């Protein structure tokens, strides 16, 4: 799950709600998904390349445990 990140957050034609609404939505989803049985992993607030590497490592870990 990508957390709200004020340093890169922008409002545009596709993302019309403000940062406070994004935080509220993130908080709701972080409660709702585990309640529905999903494992939620927060993406680190780092570079795009590092986030992609983190995601790929998580997928590799998930495949190894199956």
C-alpha positions, 0 to 999 in steps of 0.5 A: 500500500502506498502511504500518503506522502506530502512531499510528492502529493499533488492534486490534479484532474485525476486526484481531486481530493486533498492530502487530508482526504488521502490520509483518511482514505489510507487509514480506512484501507489499512484497517479494512484490508486486513479485516478482509483477510489481506496482508498489507505491506506499506511501500517505503517512502523512497525513490521509485527504483527502490520502491520497485525493488522492494515490491519485487523482493516482496513478490519473491518472498511470497513465491518462496513461501507458497 
